[in-house]
Amino acid sequence: MKIISQPVKLSELWEAREVDFTEMMKIVVDVGQNILAIDADMHADLEQILLLEGSRQQDLWGANVYPLNEKNERLEYTSFINIRPSQGNRSMEVMDQPLRSKMAEIVNLLLL
């Protein structure tokens, strides 16, 4: 698991990954601090390391990144940690379009 706060090549993270999913890596994006955590078996593990580093729960959203896909088809906004009725998200998928756009902006800035 790694916290990414500065741009890094996604291909390098993919080659050095610890968790060997066939075609994707799990990420949790902190939309408040513009950082993300990557490379774990579960989104909850990534969420936990970000919380320990001072992130706020309401700012953390899970997704999957597919490094081998084209850039515009890289993100899937789905995770159990996204089920948050108190924040208006009753689904595993992030439904709020402005939030999805913010997540994509952070991912595209940090994962080159």
OpenMM code with the backbone's topology and positions (N, CA, C; nanometers):
from openmm import Vec3, app, unit

residues = "MET LYS ILE ILE SER GLN PRO VAL LYS LEU SER GLU LEU TRP GLU ALA ARG GLU VAL ASP PHE THR GLU MET MET LYS ILE VAL VAL ASP VAL GLY GLN ASN ILE LEU ALA ILE ASP ALA ASP MET HIS ALA ASP LEU GLU GLN ILE LEU LEU LEU GLU GLY SER ARG GLN GLN ASP LEU TRP GLY ALA ASN VAL TYR PRO LEU ASN GLU LYS ASN GLU ARG LEU GLU TYR THR SER PHE ILE ASN ILE ARG PRO SER GLN GLY ASN ARG SER MET GLU VAL MET ASP GLN PRO LEU ARG SER LYS MET ALA GLU ILE VAL ASN LEU LEU LEU LEU".split()
positions = [
    Vec3(0.0843, -0.1176, 0.0000),
    Vec3(0.0000, 0.0000, 0.0000),
    Vec3(0.0888, 0.1239, 0.0000),
    Vec3(0.0459, 0.2207, -0.0816),
    Vec3(0.1223, 0.3447, -0.0918),
    Vec3(0.0273, 0.4634, -0.0918),
    Vec3(0.0690, 0.5711, -0.0295),
    Vec3(-0.0028, 0.6979, -0.0390),
    Vec3(0.0685, 0.7811, -0.1444),
    Vec3(-0.0090, 0.8314, -0.2385),
    Vec3(0.0466, 0.9096, -0.3490),
    Vec3(0.0023, 1.0551, -0.3328),
    Vec3(0.1008, 1.1434, -0.3180),
    Vec3(0.0706, 1.2859, -0.3050),
    Vec3(0.1402, 1.3684, -0.4131),
    Vec3(0.2291, 1.3047, -0.4881),
    Vec3(0.3006, 1.3683, -0.5986),
    Vec3(0.2832, 1.2803, -0.7220),
    Vec3(0.2852, 1.3392, -0.8416),
    Vec3(0.2667, 1.2599, -0.9631),
    Vec3(0.3677, 1.1456, -0.9751),
    Vec3(0.3189, 1.0312, -1.0180),
    Vec3(0.4013, 0.9126, -1.0382),
    Vec3(0.3458, 0.8373, -1.1590),
    Vec3(0.4313, 0.7667, -1.2272),
    Vec3(0.3865, 0.6892, -1.3435),
    Vec3(0.3059, 0.5682, -1.2972),
    Vec3(0.1849, 0.5589, -1.3469),
    Vec3(0.0994, 0.4454, -1.3131),
    Vec3(0.1642, 0.3146, -1.3576),
    Vec3(0.2345, 0.3170, -1.4688),
    Vec3(0.2994, 0.1955, -1.5186),
    Vec3(0.4039, 0.1439, -1.4186),
    Vec3(0.4732, 0.2350, -1.3497),
    Vec3(0.5717, 0.1934, -1.2490),
    Vec3(0.5025, 0.1319, -1.1272),
    Vec3(0.3918, 0.1920, -1.0854),
    Vec3(0.3156, 0.1339, -0.9742),
    Vec3(0.2621, -0.0038, -1.0118),
    Vec3(0.2157, -0.0170, -1.1352),
    Vec3(0.1613, -0.1438, -1.1838),
    Vec3(0.2694, -0.2524, -1.1819),
    Vec3(0.3878, -0.2187, -1.2296),
    Vec3(0.4974, -0.3165, -1.2333),
    Vec3(0.5449, -0.3558, -1.0938),
    Vec3(0.5363, -0.2637, -0.9979),
    Vec3(0.5855, -0.2889, -0.8620),
    Vec3(0.4731, -0.3284, -0.7657),
    Vec3(0.3540, -0.3526, -0.8155),
    Vec3(0.2392, -0.3792, -0.7278),
    Vec3(0.2623, -0.5013, -0.6397),
    Vec3(0.2054, -0.4940, -0.5203),
    Vec3(0.2147, -0.6040, -0.4241),
    Vec3(0.0956, -0.6976, -0.4354),
    Vec3(-0.0196, -0.6423, -0.4697),
    Vec3(-0.1412, -0.7208, -0.4844),
    Vec3(-0.1607, -0.7481, -0.6327),
    Vec3(-0.1711, -0.8738, -0.6679),
    Vec3(-0.1720, -0.9130, -0.8082),
    Vec3(-0.3126, -0.9418, -0.8596),
    Vec3(-0.3931, -0.8350, -0.8733),
    Vec3(-0.5195, -0.8508, -0.9451),
    Vec3(-0.4844, -0.8559, -1.0926),
    Vec3(-0.5623, -0.9270, -1.1698),
    Vec3(-0.5299, -0.9507, -1.3099),
    Vec3(-0.5134, -0.8239, -1.3920),
    Vec3(-0.6057, -0.7282, -1.3739),
    Vec3(-0.6005, -0.6118, -1.4617),
    Vec3(-0.6279, -0.4780, -1.3935),
    Vec3(-0.6406, -0.4775, -1.2619),
    Vec3(-0.6719, -0.3520, -1.1951),
    Vec3(-0.6032, -0.3396, -1.0610),
    Vec3(-0.6057, -0.2149, -1.0101),
    Vec3(-0.5549, -0.1850, -0.8766),
    Vec3(-0.6630, -0.1079, -0.8021),
    Vec3(-0.6797, -0.1367, -0.6747),
    Vec3(-0.7760, -0.0648, -0.5931),
    Vec3(-0.7119, 0.0653, -0.5451),
    Vec3(-0.7944, 0.1706, -0.5427),
    Vec3(-0.7486, 0.3001, -0.4947),
    Vec3(-0.8553, 0.3601, -0.4043),
    Vec3(-0.8130, 0.4496, -0.3162),
    Vec3(-0.9036, 0.5345, -0.2394),
    Vec3(-0.8531, 0.6769, -0.2570),
    Vec3(-0.9433, 0.7628, -0.3015),
    Vec3(-0.9099, 0.9022, -0.3305),
    Vec3(-0.9587, 0.9902, -0.2160),
    Vec3(-0.8710, 1.0769, -0.1678),
    Vec3(-0.9067, 1.1771, -0.0671),
    Vec3(-0.9326, 1.3075, -0.1427),
    Vec3(-1.0610, 1.3401, -0.1599),
    Vec3(-1.0969, 1.4585, -0.2387),
    Vec3(-1.0764, 1.5881, -0.1614),
    Vec3(-1.0467, 1.5784, -0.0334),
    Vec3(-1.0175, 1.6970, 0.0469),
    Vec3(-0.8718, 1.7369, 0.0408),
    Vec3(-0.7841, 1.6366, 0.0423),
    Vec3(-0.6396, 1.6635, 0.0421),
    Vec3(-0.5741, 1.6418, -0.0941),
    Vec3(-0.6518, 1.5971, -0.1939),
    Vec3(-0.6000, 1.5717, -0.3291),
    Vec3(-0.4858, 1.4706, -0.3290),
    Vec3(-0.5065, 1.3612, -0.2556),
    Vec3(-0.4102, 1.2509, -0.2527),
    Vec3(-0.4873, 1.1215, -0.2747),
    Vec3(-0.4148, 1.0115, -0.2873),
    Vec3(-0.4803, 0.8821, -0.2976),
    Vec3(-0.3906, 0.7738, -0.2402),
    Vec3(-0.4528, 0.6627, -0.2065),
    Vec3(-0.3801, 0.5432, -0.1639),
    Vec3(-0.4084, 0.4355, -0.2680),
    Vec3(-0.3098, 0.3495, -0.2918),
    Vec3(-0.3213, 0.2500, -0.3978),
    Vec3(-0.2552, 0.1198, -0.3561),
    Vec3(-0.3054, 0.0089, -0.4130),
    Vec3(-0.2424, -0.1229, -0.4046),
    Vec3(-0.2699, -0.1954, -0.2729),
    Vec3(-0.3917, -0.2487, -0.2611),
    Vec3(-0.4289, -0.3297, -0.1449),
    Vec3(-0.5327, -0.4322, -0.1884),
    Vec3(-0.5530, -0.5318, -0.1043),
    Vec3(-0.6562, -0.6317, -0.1315),
    Vec3(-0.7958, -0.5717, -0.1209),
    Vec3(-0.8120, -0.4769, -0.0276),
    Vec3(-0.9435, -0.4199, -0.0030),
    Vec3(-0.9354, -0.2676, 0.0049),
    Vec3(-1.0397, -0.2019, -0.0444),
    Vec3(-1.0461, -0.0565, -0.0329),
    Vec3(-1.0406, -0.0130, 0.1134),
    Vec3(-1.0996, -0.0926, 0.2016),
    Vec3(-1.1020, -0.0572, 0.3448),
    Vec3(-0.9609, -0.0457, 0.4022),
    Vec3(-0.8682, -0.1257, 0.3523),
    Vec3(-0.7289, -0.1164, 0.3990),
    Vec3(-0.6677, 0.0181, 0.3581),
    Vec3(-0.6944, 0.0596, 0.2352),
    Vec3(-0.6437, 0.1884, 0.1871),
    Vec3(-0.7095, 0.3033, 0.2615),
    Vec3(-0.8387, 0.2895, 0.2861),
    Vec3(-0.9118, 0.3893, 0.3631),
    Vec3(-0.8492, 0.4052, 0.5018),
    Vec3(-0.8150, 0.2946, 0.5639),
    Vec3(-0.7589, 0.2973, 0.6989),
    Vec3(-0.6248, 0.3695, 0.7042),
    Vec3(-0.5360, 0.3458, 0.6065),
    Vec3(-0.4061, 0.4145, 0.6127),
    Vec3(-0.4222, 0.5641, 0.5894),
    Vec3(-0.5184, 0.6017, 0.5074),
    Vec3(-0.5427, 0.7444, 0.4876),
    Vec3(-0.6009, 0.8078, 0.6136),
    Vec3(-0.6903, 0.7376, 0.6812),
    Vec3(-0.7457, 0.7892, 0.8068),
    Vec3(-0.6359, 0.8064, 0.9115),
    Vec3(-0.5451, 0.7113, 0.9171),
    Vec3(-0.4334, 0.7201, 1.0122),
    Vec3(-0.3412, 0.8378, 0.9805),
    Vec3(-0.3400, 0.8798, 0.8548),
    Vec3(-0.2559, 0.9931, 0.8129),
    Vec3(-0.3308, 1.1265, 0.8197),
    Vec3(-0.4534, 1.1241, 0.8733),
    Vec3(-0.5248, 1.2491, 0.8955),
    Vec3(-0.6368, 1.2817, 0.7986),
    Vec3(-0.6685, 1.1923, 0.7076),
    Vec3(-0.7805, 1.2166, 0.6162),
    Vec3(-0.9122, 1.2121, 0.6920),
    Vec3(-1.0120, 1.2792, 0.6366),
    Vec3(-1.1456, 1.2775, 0.6950),
    Vec3(-1.2308, 1.1740, 0.6224),
    Vec3(-1.3050, 1.0950, 0.6976),
    Vec3(-1.3866, 0.9877, 0.6411),
    Vec3(-1.4728, 1.0355, 0.5237),
    Vec3(-1.5379, 1.1489, 0.5389),
    Vec3(-1.6304, 1.1961, 0.4365),
    Vec3(-1.5616, 1.2339, 0.3058),
    Vec3(-1.4287, 1.2462, 0.3072),
    Vec3(-1.3525, 1.2814, 0.1871),
    Vec3(-1.2974, 1.1604, 0.1125),
    Vec3(-1.3159, 1.0403, 0.1655),
    Vec3(-1.2537, 0.9210, 0.1080),
    Vec3(-1.3533, 0.8412, 0.0242),
    Vec3(-1.3146, 0.8152, -0.0998),
    Vec3(-1.4004, 0.7438, -0.1937),
    Vec3(-1.3195, 0.6381, -0.2683),
    Vec3(-1.3767, 0.5199, -0.2797),
    Vec3(-1.3068, 0.4085, -0.3420),
    Vec3(-1.3336, 0.3971, -0.4908),
    Vec3(-1.2337, 0.3441, -0.5605),
    Vec3(-1.2443, 0.3212, -0.7044),
    Vec3(-1.1446, 0.2125, -0.7432),
    Vec3(-1.1533, 0.1726, -0.8666),
    Vec3(-1.0562, 0.0786, -0.9238),
    Vec3(-0.9941, 0.1464, -1.0452),
    Vec3(-0.8648, 0.1283, -1.0609),
    Vec3(-0.7956, 0.1836, -1.1763),
    Vec3(-0.7437, 0.0666, -1.2599),
    Vec3(-0.7634, 0.0787, -1.3910),
    Vec3(-0.7224, -0.0237, -1.4863),
    Vec3(-0.6072, 0.0308, -1.5691),
    Vec3(-0.4836, 0.0063, -1.5272),
    Vec3(-0.3660, 0.0666, -1.5917),
    Vec3(-0.3489, 0.0314, -1.7394),
    Vec3(-0.4018, -0.0819, -1.7822),
    Vec3(-0.3827, -0.1239, -1.9207),
    Vec3(-0.4871, -0.0662, -2.0157),
    Vec3(-0.5890, -0.0006, -1.9613),
    Vec3(-0.6931, 0.0613, -2.0435),
    Vec3(-0.6500, 0.1999, -2.0891),
    Vec3(-0.7215, 0.2518, -2.1893),
    Vec3(-0.7007, 0.3893, -2.2329),
    Vec3(-0.7336, 0.4832, -2.1169),
    Vec3(-0.6723, 0.5989, -2.1137),
    Vec3(-0.6867, 0.6913, -2.0014),
    Vec3(-0.8336, 0.7239, -1.9705),
    Vec3(-0.9164, 0.7415, -2.0725),
    Vec3(-1.0561, 0.7774, -2.0500),
    Vec3(-1.1420, 0.6582, -2.0073),
    Vec3(-1.0844, 0.5394, -2.0033),
    Vec3(-1.1563, 0.4188, -1.9605),
    Vec3(-1.0863, 0.3504, -1.8434),
    Vec3(-1.0073, 0.4261, -1.7697),
    Vec3(-0.9245, 0.3708, -1.6634),
    Vec3(-0.9947, 0.3551, -1.5297),
    Vec3(-1.0927, 0.4406, -1.5008),
    Vec3(-1.1520, 0.4434, -1.3671),
    Vec3(-1.2882, 0.3757, -1.3613),
    Vec3(-1.3073, 0.3031, -1.2526),
    Vec3(-1.4370, 0.2439, -1.2187),
    Vec3(-1.4657, 0.2907, -1.0764),
    Vec3(-1.5757, 0.3593, -1.0573),
    Vec3(-1.6056, 0.4277, -0.9311),
    Vec3(-1.6850, 0.3383, -0.8361),
    Vec3(-1.6382, 0.2173, -0.8116),
    Vec3(-1.7135, 0.1204, -0.7341),
    Vec3(-1.6323, 0.0671, -0.6167),
    Vec3(-1.6951, 0.0665, -0.4983),
    Vec3(-1.6343, 0.0111, -0.3774),
    Vec3(-1.7396, 0.0029, -0.2678),
    Vec3(-1.7263, -0.0953, -0.1806),
    Vec3(-1.8155, -0.1052, -0.0659),
    Vec3(-1.8067, 0.0184, 0.0233),
    Vec3(-1.6893, 0.0815, 0.0312),
    Vec3(-1.6758, 0.1976, 0.1200),
    Vec3(-1.7569, 0.3170, 0.0709),
    Vec3(-1.8061, 0.3109, -0.0526),
    Vec3(-1.8842, 0.4216, -0.1083),
    Vec3(-2.0308, 0.4197, -0.0655),
    Vec3(-2.0746, 0.3142, -0.0010),
    Vec3(-2.2140, 0.3067, 0.0435),
    Vec3(-2.2279, 0.3986, 0.1645),
    Vec3(-2.2838, 0.5166, 0.1399),
    Vec3(-2.2938, 0.6192, 0.2442),
    Vec3(-2.4265, 0.6921, 0.2345),
    Vec3(-2.5317, 0.6329, 0.2859),
    Vec3(-2.6612, 0.7008, 0.2812),
    Vec3(-2.6579, 0.8394, 0.3451),
    Vec3(-2.5766, 0.8565, 0.4489),
    Vec3(-2.5701, 0.9869, 0.5169),
    Vec3(-2.5121, 1.0955, 0.4272),
    Vec3(-2.4395, 1.0551, 0.3213),
    Vec3(-2.3828, 1.1511, 0.2266),
    Vec3(-2.4550, 1.1434, 0.0920),
    Vec3(-2.5702, 1.0781, 0.0910),
    Vec3(-2.6504, 1.0717, -0.0300),
    Vec3(-2.6054, 0.9688, -0.1318),
    Vec3(-2.5168, 0.8786, -0.0944),
    Vec3(-2.4702, 0.7748, -0.1865),
    Vec3(-2.5121, 0.6395, -0.1315),
    Vec3(-2.6170, 0.5823, -0.1880),
    Vec3(-2.6717, 0.4553, -0.1397),
    Vec3(-2.6205, 0.3357, -0.2188),
    Vec3(-2.5243, 0.3579, -0.3042),
    Vec3(-2.4741, 0.2554, -0.3945),
    Vec3(-2.3244, 0.2332, -0.3725),
    Vec3(-2.2758, 0.1183, -0.4197),
    Vec3(-2.1310, 0.0955, -0.4209),
    Vec3(-2.0628, 0.1894, -0.5200),
    Vec3(-2.1378, 0.2346, -0.6184),
    Vec3(-2.0841, 0.3234, -0.7206),
    Vec3(-2.1043, 0.4691, -0.6773),
    Vec3(-2.0021, 0.5514, -0.6982),
    Vec3(-2.0156, 0.6944, -0.6723),
    Vec3(-2.1122, 0.7490, -0.7774),
    Vec3(-2.2254, 0.8016, -0.7320),
    Vec3(-2.3302, 0.8467, -0.8227),
    Vec3(-2.3229, 0.9962, -0.8551),
    Vec3(-2.2628, 1.0765, -0.7688),
    Vec3(-2.2562, 1.2205, -0.7856),
    Vec3(-2.1540, 1.2579, -0.8927),
    Vec3(-2.2006, 1.3180, -1.0021),
    Vec3(-2.1110, 1.3481, -1.1138),
    Vec3(-2.0010, 1.4474, -1.0787),
    Vec3(-2.0288, 1.5556, -1.0047),
    Vec3(-1.9179, 1.6444, -0.9660),
    Vec3(-1.8126, 1.5726, -0.8803),
    Vec3(-1.8548, 1.4823, -0.7933),
    Vec3(-1.7596, 1.4056, -0.7123),
    Vec3(-1.6772, 1.3133, -0.8011),
    Vec3(-1.7401, 1.2480, -0.8958),
    Vec3(-1.6663, 1.1621, -0.9901),
    Vec3(-1.5625, 1.2437, -1.0674),
    Vec3(-1.6033, 1.3630, -1.1087),
    Vec3(-1.5109, 1.4494, -1.1830),
    Vec3(-1.3920, 1.4892, -1.0966),
    Vec3(-1.4168, 1.5205, -0.9701),
    Vec3(-1.3086, 1.5559, -0.8772),
    Vec3(-1.2142, 1.4371, -0.8575),
    Vec3(-1.2706, 1.3181, -0.8410),
    Vec3(-1.1879, 1.1977, -0.8265),
    Vec3(-1.1009, 1.1779, -0.9508),
    Vec3(-1.1613, 1.1894, -1.0693),
    Vec3(-1.0865, 1.1708, -1.1943),
    Vec3(-0.9761, 1.2747, -1.2076),
    Vec3(-1.0049, 1.3976, -1.1679),
    Vec3(-0.9050, 1.5043, -1.1746),
    Vec3(-0.7833, 1.4694, -1.0881),
    Vec3(-0.8078, 1.4227, -0.9666),
    Vec3(-0.6983, 1.3867, -0.8754),
    Vec3(-0.6200, 1.2682, -0.9295),
    Vec3(-0.6911, 1.1656, -0.9754),
    Vec3(-0.6249, 1.0461, -1.0304),
    Vec3(-0.5415, 1.0835, -1.1520),
    Vec3(-0.5959, 1.1644, -1.2425),
    Vec3(-0.5222, 1.2022, -1.3625),
    Vec3(-0.4018, 1.2909, -1.3327),
    Vec3(-0.4101, 1.3676, -1.2248),
    Vec3(-0.2973, 1.4509, -1.1839),
    Vec3(-0.1853, 1.3670, -1.1211),
    Vec3(-0.2224, 1.2681, -1.0419),
    Vec3(-0.1226, 1.1912, -0.9655),
    Vec3(-0.0728, 1.0653, -1.0351),
    Vec3(-0.1578, 1.0019, -1.1158),
    Vec3(-0.1190, 0.8764, -1.1823),
    Vec3(-0.0995, 0.9035, -1.3303),
    Vec3(0.0242, 0.9268, -1.3687),
    Vec3(0.0570, 0.9628, -1.5069),
    Vec3(0.0630, 0.8419, -1.5985),
] * unit.nanometer
topology = app.Topology()
chain = topology.addChain("A")
for resn in residues:
    res = topology.addResidue(resn, chain)
    for name in ("N", "CA", "C"):
        topology.addAtom(name, app.Element.getBySymbol(name[0]), res)
